[in-house]
Amino acid sequence: VSALRGFASDNYSGVHPEIVEAILAANEGHVSAYGDDPYTAAARRRFREHFGDRAEAFPVFNGTGANVDAIDAITRPHHAVICAATSHLTLDEAGAPERIAGVKLLPIEAPDGKLTLGLIEEGIDWGRIGDQHASQPRLISIANSTELGTVYTPDEVGALAEFAHAHEMLIHVDGARICNAAAALEVDLAALTTEAGVDVLSFGGTKNGLLLGEAVVFLADGLADQFELVRKQTGQLASKMRFISAQLDALLSGDLWRRNAAHANAMAARLADAITAVEGVSLAHPVEANGVFARLPAPAIEQLEWSADGARAFYVWDEPTGVVRLMCSWDTTGGDVDAFASRLSDTMTR
Ligand SMILES: Cc1ncc(COP(=O)(O)O)c(C=O)c1O
């Protein structure tokens, strides 16, 4: 097993020691299964501290499950979901939203992965709203931070939420990296969600130091009524839920969520600076959270994609343009960054 830390994914990292401690602390005696336990009650209270008194949080196993369940809970099969063409929802969930939530996805091309009012206004066929032959847009789903490492500000989220609500739609945030977005902007989690008018959030924990665990968080009244049944039907109900809940509680108590995310973001900024100092390397998207998308010359990709011991160092995101994705984690070190930049520099001078 390699002890190396690369930049392939923020899922490649291990578990933060404080999360390990929380799991161990929860590993005492018997408690009720399926969420009827004190750890889950505590986590649900913790979510209310961050997201407001109306927040209803439901722990789930993974991010795809959180997205699909959130969508399933608030849509019907004749509905459509507006999302960016680069969204995880449309590219990386194997059609789960279509199959399981039964919706039609309406992907819209969005530079740097961010939807805007203008893009949505152009992307919707307004003539077909109310037309019984067409799927009806019901939800706008954005990821924050985005799949391309960019971030929506509270005002940008607020404008999309206002637009959604004015058109009888709801707004969902895929927050697999919501902590990175909030840390990057130095705002609270509520500023990007509850206070911006978001209806439902997929809250990400796994990429930010958890062993596994995410939560679907309903922020508007009346949306969570049948959710426990949705979660059960889709296989996202954990019997030993206390272990997911204890992790979420530990992440959100104190500032661990922000510390981990801010660190990963800082490493990405350092990485961006270091690699763009190398001739022939440029950024493909602004670096605003913990991901760096950069154009590398083909020989550099060839030499660096895999490290000597066979571990993946990064993913090639777009082969024709030589864009690679470099993700930083809570455990990425300055040394990891500097070593990669220096190897990159070496490939240019060879
Ligand atoms: C933006 C985004 N959403 C959701 C997910 C959820 O992923 P998973 O189902 O692998 O936990 C990911 C993981 O890569 C992601 O990047």
Ligand as a Chemical Component Dictionary entry (heavy atoms), coordinates in Angstrom:
data_LIG
# 
_chem_comp.id                   LIG 
_chem_comp.type                 NON-POLYMER 
_chem_comp.pdbx_formal_charge   0 
_chem_comp.three_letter_code    LIG 
# 
loop_
_chem_comp_atom.comp_id 
_chem_comp_atom.atom_id 
_chem_comp_atom.alt_atom_id 
_chem_comp_atom.type_symbol 
_chem_comp_atom.charge 
_chem_comp_atom.model_Cartn_x 
_chem_comp_atom.model_Cartn_y 
_chem_comp_atom.model_Cartn_z 
_chem_comp_atom.pdbx_ordinal 
LIG C1 C1 C 0 -20.046 17.456 -7.024 1  
LIG C2 C2 C 0 -20.214 16.079 -6.474 2  
LIG N1 N1 N 0 -21.399 15.687 -6.061 3  
LIG C3 C3 C 0 -21.624 14.488 -5.527 4  
LIG C4 C4 C 0 -20.600 13.579 -5.404 5  
LIG C5 C5 C 0 -20.966 12.288 -4.759 6  
LIG O1 O1 O 0 -20.309 11.222 -4.898 7  
LIG P1 P1 P 0 -20.394 9.792  -4.238 8  
LIG O2 O2 O 0 -21.693 9.190  -4.630 9  
LIG O3 O3 O 0 -19.233 9.155  -4.862 10 
LIG O4 O4 O 0 -20.289 9.957  -2.757 11 
LIG C6 C6 C 0 -19.314 13.906 -5.871 12 
LIG C7 C7 C 0 -18.188 12.941 -5.804 13 
LIG O5 O5 O 0 -17.274 12.951 -6.551 14 
LIG C8 C8 C 0 -19.125 15.202 -6.420 15 
LIG O6 O6 O 0 -17.918 15.583 -6.862 16 
# 
loop_
_chem_comp_bond.comp_id 
_chem_comp_bond.atom_id_1 
_chem_comp_bond.atom_id_2 
_chem_comp_bond.value_order 
_chem_comp_bond.pdbx_ordinal 
LIG C1 C2 SING 1  
LIG C2 N1 SING 2  
LIG C2 C8 DOUB 3  
LIG N1 C3 DOUB 4  
LIG C3 C4 SING 5  
LIG C4 C5 SING 6  
LIG C4 C6 DOUB 7  
LIG C5 O1 SING 8  
LIG O1 P1 SING 9  
LIG P1 O2 DOUB 10 
LIG P1 O3 SING 11 
LIG P1 O4 SING 12 
LIG C6 C7 SING 13 
LIG C6 C8 SING 14 
LIG C7 O5 DOUB 15 
LIG C8 O6 SING 16 
# 
